[in-house]
Amino acid sequence: MEDVSDPPFRALCKENGADVMYTEFISSEGLIRDAVKSVQKLDIYEYERPVGIQIFGNNIESMKLATEVTAKTKPDIIDINYGCPVKKVACKGAGSGILQDIPKMVAMTKAIVESTDIPVTVKTRLGWDENTKYIVDVAERLQDVGIKAISIHGRTRKQMYKGEADWTLIGEVKNNPRMNIPVFGNGDIDTPEKVIEVKNKYGVDGVMIGRASIGYPWIFNEIKHFMATGEHLAPPTTADRITAVRRHLEMSVKWKGETLGVLEMRRHYGNYFKGISHFKEHRMKLVTTNEAEEVFAALDEIHRIFV
């Protein structure tokens, strides 16, 4: 969710029912070296709470120092990313790369927990590959050194995001009698029915939603409404989608500046307008325009044609 789950995106998710949110993951090395982009990612706002700041790295001392920097922002949670499968992260021993060195993973977690009074949580995967799915044991060991919750993505690092997420081991972690912290599942949750299914089948304490919320922040309220009533909320109209894009772009430009704000919004348009027929020409205009004023004009045109 790098360059996705920033404050503008999180604002829309919060308004649409997200209960707990995390920042983009932040490099520990960037934080302790005061890198502008890393430090900017520490921005959190009162309306977001409870909110967690997520950090990653492969050096225990750097992660401790980054935890101290992060704590000054006073998040509700500090989350350790042991799940990112991207090559430039994992192959340096950070993110899911640390799943190749479980003792170091446990030692790093212990050091971070002991360096702050803020609750520490972990996001991770089943293992590095099919032969190293040690998550049941790993979750116990992380709990024993003091984490307050764990979120598990139902794939290995080798799988990246391919194939289907395997929730059976997530269920084994949750139903392990030695576990007494909340266990959250992640992977392929994109409908209310899937939430009910994994809740009933595996007993997880909650679900974490990432990709399905990109360009579709309404998913959180849709799930909560379905769980409460058994009925589906009406999907957002095209007018609703345009309104959300406008607000998202306005906040993005305000927070990042026009150049970066317009550029990083491009990844959201395809999902915001997914399923609308004969939209390709308009989407191309949205993702090739460099000025906010021109994007707003394109949105006016979309409203005129499709609403």
PAZAPA-4460 file (N, C-alpha, C; in steps of 0.05 Angstrom, whole numbers, plus 32768, in hexadecimal, padded with zeros to 4 digits):
% residues 307
    n_x    n_y    n_z   ca_x   ca_y   ca_z    c_x    c_y    c_z   seq   type   mol
   8010   7FE8   8000   8000   8000   8000   8011   8019   8000     1      M     A
   802B   8017   7FF9   803C   802E   7FF7   8031   8042   7FE3     2      E     A
   8032   805C   7FEA   8027   8071   7FD9   8009   806E   7FD5     3      D     A
   7FFC   805E   7FE5   7FDF   805B   7FE4   7FD2   8063   7FFE     4      V     A
   7FD9   8056   8014   7FCC   805B   802E   7FD7   8074   803C     5      S     A
   7FD6   808B   802E   7FDF   80A4   8039   7FC7   80B2   8046     6      D     A
   7FCC   80C9   8053   7FB6   80D6   8061   7F9C   80DC   8050     7      P     A
   7F9E   80E5   8037   7F85   80E8   8028   7F76   80CF   8024     8      P     A
   7F84   80B9   801D   7F77   809F   801A   7F6B   8096   8034     9      F     A
   7F7A   8099   804A   7F70   8090   8064   7F57   80A0   806D    10      R     A
   7F57   80B9   8066   7F3F   80CA   806D   7F26   80BE   8061    11      A     A
   7F27   80B7   8047   7F10   80AB   803A   7F08   8090   8046    12      L     A
   7F1C   8080   804C   7F17   8066   8058   7F0A   8069   8074    13      C     A
   7F14   807C   8083   7F08   8081   809E   7EEB   808A   809C    14      K     A
   7EE6   809C   808A   7ECA   80A6   8086   7EB8   8090   807D    15      E     A
   7EC3   807B   8071   7EB3   8065   8066   7EB5   804C   8077    16      N     A
   7EBC   804F   8091   7EB9   8039   80A4   7ED1   802A   80AC    17      G     A
   7EE9   8031   80A3   7F01   8022   80AC   7F05   8026   80CA    18      A     A
   7F09   8011   80D9   7F0C   8013   80F6   7F28   801A   80FF    19      D     A
   7F3C   800D   80F4   7F58   8012   80FB   7F67   8014   80E1    20      V     A
   7F79   8028   80DF   7F88   802B   80C7   7FA6   802D   80CD    21      M     A
   7FB6   8026   80B8   7FD3   8028   80BA   7FDD   803A   80A4    22      Y     A
   7FF3   8047   80AA   8001   8058   8096   800E   8046   8081    23      T     A
   8018   8052   806C   802A   8044   805A   8042   803A   806B    24      E     A
   804F   8025   8062   8066   801D   8072   807D   8031   806D    25      F     A
   808C   8035   8083   80A1   804A   8083   80BC   803D   8089    26      I     A
   80D0   8044   8079   80EB   8039   807C   80F7   8043   8096    27      S     A
   8101   8030   80A5   810F   8037   80BE   8128   8048   80B8    28      S     A
   8136   8040   80A3   814E   804F   809C   8147   806C   8093    29      E     A
   8131   806F   8085   8128   8089   807D   8121   809A   8095    30      G     A
   8114   808E   80A8   810C   809D   80C0   8124   80A7   80D0    31      L     A
   8137   8096   80D5   814E   809E   80E6   8161   80B0   80D7    32      I     A
   815E   80B1   80BC   816F   80C4   80AD   815F   80DD   80A5    33      R     A
   8146   80DF   80B0   8135   80F6   80AC   812F   80FB   808E    34      D     A
   812C   80E6   807F   8124   80E8   8063   8108   80F5   8060    35      A     A
   8106   8108   804F   80ED   8118   804D   80D5   8106   8048    36      V     A
   80D6   80F4   8035   80BF   80E3   802E   80B8   80D1   8046    37      K     A
   80CC   80C6   8053   80C6   80B4   806A   80B9   80C4   8081    38      S     A
   80C4   80DB   8087   80B9   80EB   809D   809D   80F4   8097    39      V     A
   8097   80FB   807E   807D   8104   8077   8068   80EF   807C    40      Q     A
   8070   80D6   8079   805D   80C0   807D   8055   80BD   809A    41      K     A
   8062   80CB   80AC   805A   80CA   80C8   8042   80DB   80CE    42      L     A
   8039   80EA   80BA   8022   80FC   80BE   8009   80EC   80C4    43      D     A
   7FFE   80EF   80DC   7FE4   80E3   80E3   7FD3   80F9   80EF    44      I     A
   7FB9   80F5   80EF   7FA6   810A   80F7   7F92   80FF   810C    45      Y     A
   7F88   8110   811D   7F76   8107   8132   7F5E   80F7   8128    46      E     A
   7F53   8100   8111   7F3B   80F2   8107   7F40   80D5   80FE    47      Y     A
   7F5A   80CE   80FB   7F60   80B3   80F2   7F60   809F   8108    48      E     A
   7F62   80A8   8121   7F67   8095   8137   7F50   8081   813A    49      R     A
   7F57   8068   8142   7F72   805E   8147   7F81   8059   812D    50      P     A
   7F9A   8062   812D   7FAA   805F   8115   7FC6   8055   811D    51      V     A
   7FD1   8043   810C   7FEB   8038   8111   7FFF   8042   80FC    52      G     A
   8018   8046   8104   802E   804C   80F1   803E   8033   80ED    53      I     A
   8042   802C   80D4   8050   8013   80CD   806C   8018   80C4    54      Q     A
   8080   800A   80D0   809C   800D   80C9   80A8   7FF3   80BF    55      I     A
   80BD   7FF5   80AF   80CB   7FDD   80A6   80E9   7FE2   80A5    56      F     A
   80F8   7FCC   80A5   8115   7FCE   80A4   8122   7FB4   80AA    57      G     A
   813C   7FB2   80A7   814A   7F98   80AC   815F   7F9A   80C2    58      N     A
   8162   7FB2   80CD   8177   7FB6   80E2   8169   7FBB   80FC    59      N     A
   816F   7FAB   8110   8161   7FAD   812A   8165   7FC8   8137    60      I     A
   817D   7FD2   8137   8183   7FEC   8144   8174   8002   8135    61      E     A
   8174   8001   811B   8166   8016   810B   8148   8015   8110    62      S     A
   813D   7FFD   8113   8120   7FFA   8118   811A   8005   8134    63      M     A
   812B   8001   8148   8127   800C   8163   8127   802B   8161    64      K     A
   813A   8036   8153   813C   8053   8151   8124   805E   8142    65      L     A
   811B   8050   812D   8104   8058   811E   80EB   8057   812F    66      A     A
   80E9   8044   8141   80D3   8042   8153   80D1   805A   8165    67      T     A
   80E9   8063   816F   80EA   807B   8180   80E1   8094   8171    68      E     A
   80E9   8096   8158   80E1   80AD   8147   80C2   80AC   8143    69      V     A
   80B9   8094   813C   809C   8090   8137   808B   8097   814F    70      T     A
   8095   808E   8167   8086   8092   817F   8080   80B0   8185    71      A     A
   8091   80C2   817C   808E   80DE   8180   8075   80E9   8173    72      K     A
   806B   80DB   815E   8053   80E3   8150   803A   80DA   815F    73      T     A
   803E   80C9   8173   8028   80BF   8184   8012   80B0   8175    74      K     A
   801A   809C   8165   8006   808B   8159   7FF9   8079   816E    75      P     A
   7FE3   806D   8168   7FD6   805A   817B   7FE4   803F   817A    76      D     A
   7FF1   8039   8164   7FFE   801F   815F   8018   8023   814F    77      I     A
   802C   8014   8155   8043   8012   8143   8043   7FF6   8138    78      I     A
   8042   7FF4   811D   8040   7FDA   8110   805A   7FD4   8101    79      D     A
   8063   7FBB   8103   807B   7FB3   80F6   8073   7FA4   80DC    80      I     A
   807E   7FAC   80C6   8078   7F9F   80AD   808B   7F88   80A8    81      N     A
   8081   7F70   80AB   8091   7F58   80A4   8083   7F4A   808D    82      Y     A
   8075   7F59   807C   8065   7F4C   8068   806A   7F55   804B    83      G     A
   8076   7F6D   8048   807A   7F77   802C   808B   7F64   801C    84      C     A
   8080   7F5B   8004   808F   7F47   7FF4   80A0   7F53   7FDE    85      P     A
   809E   7F6E   7FDB   80AC   7F7B   7FC5   80CA   7F76   7FC6    86      V     A
   80D6   7F70   7FAF   80F2   7F67   7FAE   8105   7F7B   7FBC    87      K     A
   8102   7F95   7FB7   8115   7FA8   7FC1   8114   7FAA   7FE0    88      K     A
   80FE   7FA0   7FEC   80FB   7FA0   8009   8103   7F84   8013    89      V     A
   80F6   7F6F   8009   80FA   7F54   8014   8116   7F49   8010    90      A     A
   8122   7F50   7FFA   813C   7F45   7FF4   8153   7F53   8003    91      C     A
   814B   7F68   8012   815E   7F75   8025   8159   7F6C   8041    92      K     A
   8148   7F58   8045   8143   7F4E   805F   812E   7F5D   806F    93      G     A
   8120   7F6F   8062   810A   7F7E   806F   80EF   7F73   8065    94      A     A
   80D9   7F7E   8070   80BF   7F74   8068   80BE   7F56   806B    95      G     A
   80B4   7F48   8057   80B2   7F2A   8059   80CD   7F1D   8057    96      S     A
   80E2   7F2C   8050   80FC   7F20   804F   8106   7F15   8069    97      G     A
   80FC   7F21   807F   8105   7F17   8099   80F9   7EFC   80A0    98      I     A
   80E6   7EF3   8091   80DB   7ED8   8095   80F0   7EC2   8090    99      L     A
   8106   7ECA   8084   811C   7EB6   8080   812E   7EB5   8099   100      Q     A
   8129   7EC6   80AC   8139   7EC7   80C5   8127   7ECC   80DD   101      D     A
   8119   7EB7   80E5   8105   7EBA   80FA   8111   7EC3   8115   102      I     A
   8128   7EB9   811D   8134   7EC3   8136   8139   7EE1   8135   103      P     A
   8142   7EEC   811E   8146   7F09   811C   812B   7F17   811D   104      K     A
   8117   7F0C   8111   80FC   7F17   8111   80F2   7F1A   812E   105      M     A
   80F6   7F05   813E   80ED   7F06   815A   80FE   7F1A   816A   106      V     A
   8118   7F1A   8165   8129   7F2C   8174   8123   7F49   816D   107      A     A
   811E   7F4F   8154   8117   7F6A   814B   80FD   7F73   8158   108      M     A
   80E9   7F61   8158   80CF   7F68   8163   80D2   7F6E   8181   109      T     A
   80E1   7F5D   818F   80E6   7F61   81AC   80F3   7F7C   81B1   110      K     A
   8106   7F83   81A1   8114   7F9C   81A5   8102   7FB4   81A0   111      A     A
   80F0   7FB2   818D   80DD   7FC7   8187   80C9   7FCA   819E   112      I     A
   80BE   7FB4   81A6   80AA   7FB4   81BC   80B6   7FC1   81D5   113      V     A
   80CF   7FBA   81DB   80DC   7FC4   81F3   80E4   7FE2   81F1   114      E     A
   80E4   7FED   81D9   80ED   8008   81D5   80D6   801C   81D5   115      S     A
   80BD   8013   81D9   80A7   8026   81D9   8090   801D   81EC   116      T     A
   8081   8030   81F5   8069   802A   8204   8050   8027   81F3   117      D     A
   8053   802E   81D9   803C   802C   81C6   8038   800F   81BE   118      I     A
   801F   8006   81BC   801B   7FEA   81B4   8027   7FE4   8199   119      P     A
   8035   7FCD   8197   8042   7FC4   817E   8032   7FAD   8172   120      V     A
   802D   7FAF   8158   8020   7F99   814A   8032   7F90   8132   121      T     A
   802C   7F79   8126   803B   7F6F   8110   8029   7F68   80F9   122      V     A
   8033   7F6E   80E1   8026   7F64   80C8   803A   7F52   80BA   123      K     A
   8031   7F39   80B4   8044   7F27   80A7   8036   7F14   8094   124      T     A
   8045   7F00   808B   803A   7EEC   8078   803D   7ED0   8084   125      R     A
   8034   7EBC   8075   8035   7EA0   807F   8051   7E96   8081   126      L     A
   8063   7EA0   8070   807F   7E97   8070   808C   7EA2   8057   127      G     A
   80A6   7E9A   8054   80B4   7EA3   803C   80AB   7E94   8023   128      W     A
   80A8   7E7A   8026   809F   7E6A   800F   808E   7E53   8019   129      D     A
   8087   7E41   8008   8075   7E2B   800F   8081   7E18   8024   130      E     A
   809C   7E18   8026   80A9   7E05   8038   80AF   7E13   8053   131      N     A
   80A8   7E2C   8057   80AF   7E3A   8070   8097   7E48   807C   132      T     A
   8080   7E3B   807B   8068   7E47   8087   8068   7E42   80A5   133      K     A
   8077   7E52   80B3   807A   7E4E   80D0   8069   7E61   80E1   134      Y     A
   8054   7E6C   80D4   8046   7E82   80E1   8039   7E7B   80FC   135      I     A
   8031   7E62   8100   8024   7E5C   811A   8039   7E5F   8130   136      V     A
   8051   7E55   812C   8066   7E58   8140   8070   7E74   8141   137      D     A
   8073   7E81   812A   807C   7E9D   812A   8069   7EAF   8139   138      V     A
   804F   7EAC   8135   803C   7EBD   8142   803E   7EBA   8161   139      A     A
   8042   7EA1   816A   8045   7E9C   8187   805E   7EAB   8191   140      E     A
   8074   7EA9   8183   808D   7EB5   818C   808B   7ED4   818C   141      R     A
   807D   7EDF   8179   807A   7EFC   8178   8067   7F05   818F   142      L     A
   8053   7EF6   8194   8041   7EFC   81AB   8052   7EFB   81C5   143      Q     A
   8063   7EE8   81C7   8072   7EE4   81E0   8086   7EFB   81E5   144      D     A
   808E   7F0A   81D0   809F   7F21   81D5   8090   7F3B   81D6   145      V     A
   8075   7F39   81D6   8066   7F51   81DD   8054   7F5F   81C9   146      G     A
   8051   7F54   81B0   8040   7F62   819E   8023   7F60   81A8   147      I     A
   8012   7F73   81A0   7FF7   7F74   81A9   7FE2   7F6A   8195   148      K     A
   7FEB   7F65   817D   7FD9   7F5A   8168   7FEA   7F52   8150   149      A     A
   7FE0   7F40   8140   7FEE   7F38   8128   7FDB   7F36   8110   150      I     A
   7FE3   7F40   80FA   7FD4   7F3E   80E1   7FE4   7F2D   80CD   151      S     A
   7FD6   7F19   80C2   7FE4   7F05   80B1   7FD8   7F05   8095   152      I     A
   7FE9   7F09   8081   7FE1   7F06   8065   7FE3   7EE9   805D   153      H     A
   7FCF   7EDE   8051   7FCE   7EC2   804B   7FDD   7EB8   8033   154      G     A
   7FF5   7EC4   802F   8007   7EBB   8019   8023   7EBB   8024   155      R     A
   8035   7EAD   8016   8051   7EAE   801C   805D   7EC5   800C   156      T     A
   8076   7ECB   8013   8084   7EE0   8004   8087   7ED8   7FE7   157      R     A
   808E   7EBF   7FE2   8092   7EB5   7FC7   8079   7EB9   7FB6   158      K     A
   8062   7EB6   7FC2   8049   7EB9   7FB2   8044   7ED6   7FAA   159      Q     A
   8050   7EE9   7FB8   804A   7F06   7FB3   802C   7F09   7FB8   160      M     A
   801D   7F11   7FA2   8000   7F13   7FA4   7FF2   7F00   7F91   161      Y     A
   8000   7EEB   7F89   7FF5   7ED8   7F76   7FE5   7EC3   7F84   162      K     A
   7FD3   7EB6   7F74   7FC3   7EA0   7F80   7FAF   7EAB   7F95   163      G     A
   7FA3   7E98   7FA2   7F90   7E9F   7FB7   7F9D   7E9F   7FD3   164      E     A
   7F95   7EB1   7FE4   7F9F   7EB2   7FFF   7F95   7E99   800E   165      A     A
   7FA7   7E8D   801D   7FA1   7E75   802D   7F9B   7E7D   804A   166      D     A
   7F82   7E7B   8052   7F7B   7E84   806D   7F7D   7E6D   8082   167      W     A
   7F83   7E55   807A   7F82   7E3F   808D   7F97   7E43   80A3   168      T     A
   7FAF   7E4C   809C   7FC3   7E50   80B0   7FBD   7E69   80C1   169      L     A
   7FB0   7E7C   80B6   7FA7   7E93   80C6   7F94   7E89   80DB   170      I     A
   7F82   7E77   80D3   7F6F   7E6A   80E6   7F7E   7E5B   80FC   171      G     A
   7F93   7E4D   80F4   7FA3   7E3D   8108   7FB0   7E50   811C   172      E     A
   7FB9   7E67   8113   7FC5   7E7A   8126   7FAF   7E84   8139   173      V     A
   7F98   7E8B   812E   7F83   7E96   813F   7F79   7E81   8153   174      K     A
   7F77   7E68   814B   7F6C   7E53   815C   7F81   7E44   816C   175      N     A
   7F9A   7E4D   816B   7FAF   7E42   817C   7FA9   7E4A   8199   176      N     A
   7FA5   7E37   81AB   7F9E   7E3E   81C7   7FB2   7E4F   81D5   177      P     A
   7FCB   7E50   81CB   7FDF   7E61   81D8   7FDD   7E7E   81D0   178      R     A
   7FCD   7E84   81BB   7FCB   7EA0   81B2   7FB6   7EAF   81C1   179      M     A
   7FBC   7EC6   81CB   7FA9   7ED6   81D9   7FA8   7EF3   81D0   180      N     A
   7FB4   7EF9   81BA   7FB3   7F14   81AE   7FA1   7F12   8196   181      I     A
   7F95   7F29   818D   7F85   7F29   8175   7F95   7F20   815C   182      P     A
   7F87   7F10   814C   7F93   7F07   8132   7F81   7F10   811C   183      V     A
   7F8D   7F20   810A   7F7F   7F2B   80F3   7F88   7F1D   80D9   184      F     A
   7F76   7F18   80C8   7F7C   7F0B   80AE   7F7C   7F1F   8097   185      G     A
   7F8B   7F19   8083   7F8E   7F2A   806C   7F92   7F19   8053   186      N     A
   7F86   7F22   803D   7F8A   7F14   8024   7F70   7F0E   8015   187      G     A
   7F6C   7F1C   7FFF   7F55   7F16   7FED   7F3A   7F1E   7FF9   188      D     A
   7F39   7F2E   800D   7F1F   7F37   8018   7F15   7F4E   8007   189      I     A
   7F00   7F49   7FF8   7EF6   7F5E   7FE6   7ED7   7F5F   7FE6   190      D     A
   7ECA   7F4F   7FF6   7EAD   7F4F   7FF8   7EA4   7F4B   8015   191      T     A
   7E8C   7F54   801C   7E82   7F4E   8037   7E80   7F31   803D   192      P     A
   7E78   7F21   8028   7E74   7F05   802C   7E8E   7EF7   8034   193      E     A
   7EA4   7F00   8029   7EBE   7EF3   8030   7EC5   7EF9   804D   194      K     A
   7EBE   7F10   8057   7EC3   7F17   8073   7EB4   7F04   8085   195      V     A
   7E9A   7F00   807F   7E8A   7EEE   808F   7E95   7ED2   808E   196      I     A
   7E9E   7EC9   8077   7EA9   7EAE   8073   7EC2   7EAA   8084   197      E     A
   7ED5   7EBC   8083   7EEE   7EB8   8092   7EE9   7EBB   80B0   198      V     A
   7ED7   7ECD   80B7   7ED1   7ED1   80D4   7EC5   7EB7   80DF   199      K     A
   7EB2   7EAB   80D1   7EA4   7E93   80DB   7EB6   7E7B   80D9   200      N     A
   7EC6   7E79   80C4   7ED6   7E61   80C0   7EF0   7E60   80D0   201      K     A
   7EFC   7E78   80D3   7F17   7E78   80E0   7F17   7E87   80FB   202      Y     A
   7F02   7E96   8101   7F00   7EA3   811B   7F11   7EBB   811F   203      G     A
   7F1C   7EC6   8109   7F2E   7EDD   810B   7F20   7EF4   811A   204      V     A
   7F30   7F05   8127   7F26   7F1C   8136   7F1E   7F33   8124   205      D     A
   7F28   7F32   810B   7F21   7F47   80F8   7F30   7F42   80DE   206      G     A
   7F2A   7F53   80CA   7F38   7F50   80B1   7F45   7F6A   80AA   207      V     A
   7F5B   7F68   809C   7F6A   7F7F   8092   7F66   7F81   8074   208      M     A
   7F5E   7F98   806A   7F58   7F9B   804E   7F6C   7FAF   8042   209      I     A
   7F78   7FA8   802C   7F8C   7FB9   801F   7F83   7FBF   8003   210      G     A
   7F8A   7FAE   7FF0   7F85   7FB4   7FD3   7F68   7FB9   7FCC   211      R     A
   7F56   7FAC   7FDA   7F39   7FAF   7FD3   7F2F   7FCA   7FDA   212      A     A
   7F3D   7FD9   7FEA   7F34   7FF4   7FF2   7F3F   800A   7FDF   213      S     A
   7F52   8003   7FCE   7F5D   8017   7FBC   7F48   801F   7FA8   214      I     A
   7F41   8039   7FA9   7F2C   8043   7F97   7F10   8039   7F9F   215      G     A
   7F0E   802C   7FB6   7EF4   8023   7FBF   7EF2   8024   7FDE   216      Y     A
   7EF3   803C   7FEA   7EF2   803E   8007   7ED8   8036   8013   217      P     A
   7EC4   8033   8002   7EA9   802B   800C   7EA8   800F   8017   218      W     A
   7EBD   7FFF   8011   7EBC   7FE3   8018   7EB8   7FDF   8037   219      I     A
   7EC3   7FF1   8047   7EC2   7FED   8064   7EA5   7FEF   806E   220      F     A
   7E97   8003   8067   7E7B   8006   806F   7E6A   7FF0   8063   221      N     A
   7E70   7FE8   804A   7E60   7FD2   803E   7E63   7FB8   804E   222      E     A
   7E7B   7FB3   8057   7E80   7F9A   8067   7E71   7F9D   8082   223      I     A
   7E74   7FB3   8090   7E69   7FB7   80AA   7E4A   7FB6   80A9   224      K     A
   7E3F   7FC1   8094   7E22   7FC1   8091   7E18   7FA4   808C   225      H     A
   7E26   7F96   807B   7E1E   7F7A   8075   7E20   7F68   808E   226      F     A
   7E35   7F6D   809E   7E39   7F5D   80B6   7E23   7F63   80CA   227      M     A
   7E19   7F7B   80CA   7E05   7F83   80DE   7DE8   7F7C   80D5   228      A     A
   7DE4   7F7C   80BA   7DC8   7F78   80B1   7DC4   7F61   809E   229      T     A
   7DDA   7F57   8092   7DD7   7F42   807E   7DCF   7F4C   8063   230      G     A
   7DCF   7F67   8060   7DC6   7F73   8047   7DDD   7F84   803C   231      E     A
   7DDD   7F87   8021   7DF1   7F97   8014   7DE9   7FB4   8012   232      H     A
   7DFC   7FC6   8018   7DF8   7FE2   8012   7DF7   7FE6   7FF4   233      L     A
   7DE9   7FFA   7FEB   7DE9   8002   7FCF   7E05   800B   7FC8   234      A     A
   7E10   8002   7FB1   7E2B   8009   7FAA   7E2D   8027   7FA4   235      P     A
   7E44   8033   7FA5   7E47   8050   7F9F   7E3F   8055   7F82   236      P     A
   7E31   806B   7F7E   7E2A   8073   7F62   7E42   8080   7F55   237      T     A
   7E40   8085   7F3B   7E55   8092   7F2D   7E5A   80AE   7F39   238      T     A
   7E44   80BB   7F41   7E47   80D6   7F4D   7E56   80D3   7F68   239      A     A
   7E51   80BE   7F77   7E5F   80BA   7F90   7E7D   80B6   7F8B   240      D     A
   7E83   80A7   7F76   7E9F   80A1   7F6F   7EAE   80BB   7F67   241      R     A
   7EA1   80CB   7F57   7EAD   80E5   7F4F   7EB2   80F7   7F67   242      I     A
   7E9E   80F8   7F79   7EA1   8109   7F91   7EB9   80FF   7FA2   243      T     A
   7EBC   80E5   7FA5   7ED2   80DA   7FB4   7EED   80E0   7FA7   244      A     A
   7EEE   80DD   7F8C   7F07   80E3   7F7E   7F0F   8100   7F82   245      V     A
   7EFB   8112   7F80   7F00   812F   7F83   7F0C   8134   7F9F   246      R     A
   7F00   8129   7FB3   7F0A   812E   7FCF   7F25   8122   7FD2   247      R     A
   7F29   810A   7FC7   7F43   80FC   7FC9   7F59   810D   7FBC   248      H     A
   7F53   8117   7FA4   7F67   8127   7F96   7F6C   8141   7FA4   249      L     A
   7F57   814E   7FAE   7F5B   8167   7FBD   7F6D   8163   7FD5   250      E     A
   7F68   814E   7FE4   7F78   8149   7FFC   7F95   8141   7FF4   251      M     A
   7F97   8132   7FDE   7FB1   8129   7FD5   7FC3   8140   7FCD   252      S     A
   7FB8   8153   7FBE   7FC6   816B   7FB5   7FCE   817C   7FCD   253      V     A
   7FBB   817F   7FE0   7FC1   818F   7FF8   7FD7   8183   8009   254      K     A
   7FD8   8169   800B   7FEC   815C   801C   8007   8158   800E   255      W     A
   8007   8152   7FF4   8020   814C   7FE6   802A   8161   7FD3   256      K     A
   8019   8175   7FCE   801F   8188   7FB9   8014   817E   7F9E   257      G     A
   8011   8190   7F8B   8002   8189   7F73   8010   8173   7F62   258      E     A
   802A   8176   7F5E   8037   8162   7F4C   8034   8146   7F56   259      T     A
   803D   8141   7F6F   803B   8126   7F7A   801F   811E   7F80   260      L     A
   800E   8131   7F89   7FF3   812B   7F8F   7FE3   8121   7F77   261      G     A
   7FE8   812D   7F60   7FDA   8125   7F47   7FE6   810A   7F3E   262      V     A
   8000   8108   7F3F   800E   80F0   7F35   8005   80D7   7F45   263      L     A
   8005   80D8   7F5F   7FFF   80C1   7F6F   7FE1   80BA   7F71   264      E     A
   7FD0   80CC   7F67   7FB4   80C6   7F65   7FAE   80B3   7F4E   265      M     A
   7FC0   80B1   7F3B   7FBB   80A2   7F23   7FB5   8085   7F28   266      R     A
   7FC1   8079   7F3D   7FBD   805D   7F42   7FA1   8057   7F4D   267      R     A
   7F93   806C   7F55   7F78   8068   7F61   7F61   8068   7F4C   268      H     A
   7F65   8076   7F36   7F4F   807B   7F24   7F42   8062   7F18   269      Y     A
   7F54   804E   7F11   7F49   8036   7F05   7F35   8028   7F17   270      G     A
   7F3B   8028   7F31   7F29   801B   7F44   7F11   802C   7F4A   271      N     A
   7F15   8046   7F4D   7EFE   8058   7F52   7EE8   8055   7F3D   272      Y     A
   7EF1   8052   7F24   7EDE   8051   7F0E   7EDB   8035   7F01   273      F     A
   7EE3   8021   7F10   7EE2   8006   7F06   7EC5   7FFE   7EFF   274      K     A
   7EC2   7FF1   7EE8   7EA8   7FE7   7EE0   7E97   7FFA   7ED0   275      G     A
   7EA0   8012   7ECC   7E91   8026   7EBC   7E98   8021   7E9E   276      I     A
   7E84   801D   7E8E   7E88   8017   7E72   7E91   8030   7E62   277      S     A
   7EA2   802A   7E4E   7EAB   803F   7E3C   7EBA   8056   7E4B   278      H     A
   7ECA   804D   7E5E   7ED8   8061   7E6F   7EF5   8064   7E69   279      F     A
   7F00   8054   7E57   7F1D   8053   7E52   7F28   806F   7E4B   280      K     A
   7F1B   807D   7E39   7F24   8097   7E30   7F26   80AB   7E47   281      E     A
   7F13   80A9   7E59   7F13   80BC   7E70   7F28   80B4   7E84   282      H     A
   7F2C   809A   7E88   7F41   8091   7E9A   7F5C   8099   7E90   283      R     A
   7F61   8097   7E76   7F7A   809F   7E6B   7F7F   80BD   7E70   284      M     A
   7F6B   80CD   7E6E   7F6E   80EA   7E73   7F75   80EF   7E90   285      K     A
   7F69   80E0   7EA2   7F6F   80E3   7EBF   7F8B   80DC   7EC6   286      L     A
   7F96   80C7   7EB9   7FB1   80BD   7EC0   7FC7   80C9   7EB0   287      V     A
   7FC0   80DB   7E9D   7FD5   80E8   7E8D   7FD6   8107   7E92   288      T     A
   7FC3   8111   7EA2   7FC2   812D   7EA7   7FD3   8134   7EBF   289      T     A
   7FE3   8149   7EBE   7FF6   8150   7ED3   7FED   8167   7EE5   290      N     A
   7FD8   8175   7EDE   7FCF   818B   7EEE   7FB4   8185   7EFB   291      E     A
   7FB2   818D   7F14   7F99   8187   7F23   7F81   8194   7F16   292      A     A
   7F84   81AC   7F0C   7F6D   81BA   7F00   7F62   81AA   7EE8   293      E     A
   7F74   819E   7ED9   7F6C   818E   7EC1   7F5F   8174   7ECA   294      E     A
   7F68   8168   7EE0   7F5B   8150   7EEA   7F3F   8156   7EF4   295      V     A
   7F3B   816D   7F02   7F20   8174   7F0B   7F0E   8179   7EF3   296      F     A
   7F19   8185   7EDE   7F09   818A   7EC5   7F01   816F   7EB9   297      A     A
   7F13   815C   7EB9   7F0D   8141   7EAE   7EF7   8134   7EBF   298      A     A
   7EF8   8138   7ED9   7EE3   812D   7EEA   7EC8   813A   7EE5   299      L     A
   7EC8   8154   7EDF   7EAF   8162   7ED8   7EA4   8156   7EBE   300      D     A
   7EB5   8150   7EAB   7EAC   8144   7E92   7EA1   8128   7E97   301      E     A
   7EAE   8118   7EA8   7EA4   80FE   7EAF   7E88   80FF   7EBC   302      I     A
   7E85   8113   7ECD   7E6B   8117   7EDB   7E55   811E   7EC6   303      H     A
   7E5C   812F   7EB3   7E49   8137   7E9F   7E40   8120   7E8D   304      R     A
   7E53   810E   7E87   7E4D   80F8   7E75   7E40   80E0   7E83   305      I     A
   7E49   80DA   7E9B   7E41   80C0   7EA7   7E2D   80C3   7EBE   306      F     A
   7E27   80DB   7EC7   7E14   80DE   7EDD   7DF9   80E9   7ED3   307      V     A
***
